[in-house]
Amino acid sequence: MIYNKSIKAFKESRGLIPGGVNSPVRAFKSVNCDPVFFDYGDGSKLYDLDGNEYIDCISSWGPLIFGHADKITQSKISEYLRKGTTYGAPTIIESEMAKKIIELVPSIEKVRMVNSGTEATMSAIRLARGYTSRNLILKFSGNYHGHGDSFLIKAGSGAMTLGLPDSPGVTKNTAKDTIIADFNSFESVSEQFKKNPEKIAAVIIEPVAGNMGLVESRKDFLIGLRRLCDENKSLLIFDEVMSGFRLSKGGAQELYGVLPDITTLGKIIGGGLPVGAYGGKSEIMDYLAPNGPVYQAGTLSGNPLAMSAGLSVLNRLNDELYEKLESISKKIHEGFLQNIHETGTNAIINRAGSMMTLFFTDNNKIENYNDAITCNLEKYAKYFKSMLDEGVYLPPSQFECMFISSVYSEKDIDKIIYSNKKSLQSI
Ligand SMILES: *Cc1c(COP(=O)(O)O)cnc(C)c1O
């Protein structure tokens, strides 16, 4: 494939935007090539500046569950666009959105809208700290919760890819209020509770982690976490920015049957526009201003344009959709497994519904951060580049997942599997 226009565009953007991109992983640094610049998307496909066509396996990191340029979302947005974009004042569509979220997510009784996943997690831990009058937050290594200061510690994906486990600019005083445990290790959490009695405000976790590649929690682990939080009067926060509305209507909490005190949401909830949310028990949520003492606000929060886009997606979530996503994803998964076997590649696949990662590793399982870092990143880079040349757009990092959309055709699925085989053979 010829990427001339993308290469030229990147050269220019690098002089204007730090690293040429507005979010680090887009720069393709960990796969050793220049990023592709896109012109437009349509259904399952993306088209770059040079006119190359790709099957999109990222879906803008999750949101586009109905593919690109979805007609229903477009028409909802235009309907609201005619009436303006934002009033900085209450609208009915915000209550419609809240009602829908409360209906879908089992543990949410009240919900506050924000503008990104990062904002949701930052606000959620402020609320947890305010509500419990405690300072410490416990997070898991390899989990990513956005770029808030408190979270940039063993933070997965972007930070992991670039080898920046901690970021300069995060003060020691902030960092010391975040303590770390190992994902899927009940003992490591239990130990932290013993070491820090009555100090942990909240445990925050990606119940299905997507930011060290796809890694699911074990069910007994999540049940154990719930119990430990209850015993220690700490709040349990599920960061479902990725897993929410993707794994099922009610997210990971519905699948596992384990309910958190606070849930953070993002990605799919905006239908492709910038939206985040956090919600939970009324008693906790009412601790927020103007009812309660914990302050959190947003000029554009809940703006009708973003709400209309989000609702256009949430209103279409039903069992049929998740069955379709499962059936498409399963075909790809099985095709890849066969290819791995036939090419004698040392690799394994983790998949939860329509989230999936192919790990190049000699391990026979990836259950946590330490397992994930055994992967062969050079191999992933070669694989990525080969898939790109074949017209399949994968996440440009071993530590991210594929997000499969519901609009793949049989032909798309066949092409993804065929390209995978060709690429595994060539690396
Ligand atoms: C993407 C992500 C975030 C951050 O969301 P942004 O909208 O990028 O700020 C937080 N938590 C998880 C689990 C995510 O996947």
The ligand as an SDF file (V2000), in Angstrom:
LIG
                    3D

 15 15  0  0  0  0  0  0  0  0999 V2000
  -10.6070    4.8310   27.6100 C   0  0  0  0  0  0  0  0  0  0  0  0
  -10.6360    4.5600   29.0640 C   0  0  0  0  0  0  0  0  0  0  0  0
  -10.6530    5.5890   30.0120 C   0  0  0  0  0  0  0  0  0  0  0  0
  -10.4510    7.0250   29.6410 C   0  0  0  0  0  0  0  0  0  0  0  0
  -11.4640    7.5250   28.8450 O   0  0  0  0  0  0  0  0  0  0  0  0
  -11.1940    8.8410   27.9560 P   0  0  0  0  0  0  0  0  0  0  0  0
  -12.5060    9.1520   27.3620 O   0  0  0  0  0  0  0  0  0  0  0  0
  -10.1250    8.4530   26.9840 O   0  0  0  0  0  0  0  0  0  0  0  0
  -10.7090    9.8940   28.8870 O   0  0  0  0  0  0  0  0  0  0  0  0
  -10.8090    5.2480   31.3390 C   0  0  0  0  0  0  0  0  0  0  0  0
  -10.9530    3.9810   31.7240 N   0  0  0  0  0  0  0  0  0  0  0  0
  -10.9420    2.9640   30.8460 C   0  0  0  0  0  0  0  0  0  0  0  0
  -11.1390    1.5660   31.3340 C   0  0  0  0  0  0  0  0  0  0  0  0
  -10.7630    3.2190   29.4920 C   0  0  0  0  0  0  0  0  0  0  0  0
  -10.7120    2.2040   28.6390 O   0  0  0  0  0  0  0  0  0  0  0  0
  1  2  1  0
  2  3  1  0
  2 14  2  0
  3  4  1  0
  3 10  2  0
  4  5  1  0
  5  6  1  0
  6  7  2  0
  6  8  1  0
  6  9  1  0
 10 11  1  0
 11 12  2  0
 12 13  1  0
 12 14  1  0
 14 15  1  0
M  END
$$$$
